[in-house]
Amino acid sequence: MRTAVVFAVEFSLEMGCAMYRAVTRNIQITVEPYYLAEESTPEDEQFFWAYTVSIENLSSDTIQLRSRHWHIIDANGNTQEVNGAGVVGEEPVIEPGGSFQYTSGCPLNTPSGIMTGNYRMQTEKGESFAVKIPAFSLDLPDMVKTVH
């Protein structure tokens, strides 16, 4: 069975940040990354971003987020993979029409990068499926925002 994935990128001039969105099987993932200057030390090549993820269940099934798989790629092309159960110590259950939101962070040794990945969801009936996390840019505030 093929699953359609829809991607969108929005940019807010007022907030100066981009929002990235993907929908897989009526599960909508929205990511809003932002640079944390106060946590970063550019002179030591340490750059830190936070990102807020919203997961909206637009389907008619109750789902549970079981695991995550991230690809983190810095500006030099170095890739790090992160796998684990749930997110921020939770495996949230999301009812139809419900949502879950969390904030996490990512350090890089370069002033820009990209993150992408997927969540493994499970329905109440035990069906497991992947939900795409949209690729999103990690760029310093004065850099041009692009999808790498």
N, C-alpha and C positions, 0 to 999 in steps of 0.2 A: 504494500500500500504506500503510495506517495503522499507526503504531507506538504502542503503549501506553506511557505514561510514568506511573510510580508515584512519589508524593512522600511523605515522612515527615519529621517534626520530632521530635527527642528532646531532653529537657533533663535534664542531670545536676545535681542539687542539690549533690552532693559537690564537683564540679569548677566549678560555677557557670557552665557554658557550654552552649550549644545545639549539637546536631549536626543537620545537614540532609542528607537523603538523597533521591536520585532514581534510578530504574532505567529504562533505555531499552534494548530489545533485549538484555536480560540483561547489560548493562554497568551496574554499580552505582557511583554517584558519591556519596561522603560528604564533607561539608565541615564543618570545625570552626573557626569564627572566634574570635579573642580580641584584646582591646584591649592595645596596648603603651604603657602609661603613660610608661615611661622614654624612649620615642621621640617622645612627643607634647608639644606646648606649647599647652595650651588657651588661655592668655592671648593667643597669636598666631593663634588659630583653626586650629591644626594638630593633627589627630588621626590616629593611625596604628594600623592593625589588621594582624595577620598572620592567615593562614588556612592550615589544613592540609587538603589534598585527598587522598582515597584513591580510586583507581580499581580496581575489582575486575571481572575478566572472568569472569562466570558462564556465558558461552556456550561453544559447542564450537569456535569459530573463534579463531585467533590474530589479534589486532588490533594496529594501530599508531596511536598518537595523532599526527595530522599537524598540526593547528592548533587554536587557541582563539579564541573570540569572547566578550568580556565586555561587559556593560552595568553601569556603576557609577553609582548615583544617590544624590546626597546629600540631606540633609533639606530643602533648598530646591527640590528637583526638578531640579537641574542634572544632566545625563547626560553621561557620558564613555564612549566605546566604545574597546575595546582589541582589536586583532586581531594575530595573529602565528603564526608556525610553532611547533609544539610547546609545551612548558611548561618553564620554567627552563632553557632552552638544550638541551632533549632532545626527541626524538621516540620515546618508549619503545615497544618491542614487548612486548605482554602476552599470554602464552600462556593457553590455557583453564585456569581455576582459579587463575591468577596475579593479581598486583596490582602497582600502582605508587603510591607516595606522594611528595608534595612539599609544601613550605611556601613561600608567597609573601606579599606584603604589599600594602597599599592605603592611601594617604593620603587624607584628606578635610579639607575646610575647615569641616565641621559635625560636631557630636558624635554623629550617627547617619547611617545610610544603608542601602543595600541593594545587593547584587551578584547577578547572574544571568548565564547565558550558555549556551554549548554548546561541545563539543569535536567536531572532525571526525575520525572514525576511518576506517581503511581495513583491509579484510581482506586476507589473503594472495592472494586471487583478484582483488584490485583494486577490490572494491566499496567505495564511499565512503558514509558515513552520519553523521548528526548524533546526538550523545548529549547530553541535557539536563543542565546543571549546575543543581542546585536553587537557587532564590532563597534567599539567606541575609541575615540582619540584621547590621549593624555598629552595635552599641549600646554605650555606656559601661557598665561593670560595674554601676553602681547604677541603671541604667535598667531598666524592665520589658522583658523580651525578647518581641518580637513579630515576626511575619512581616508586613512592610509590604504 
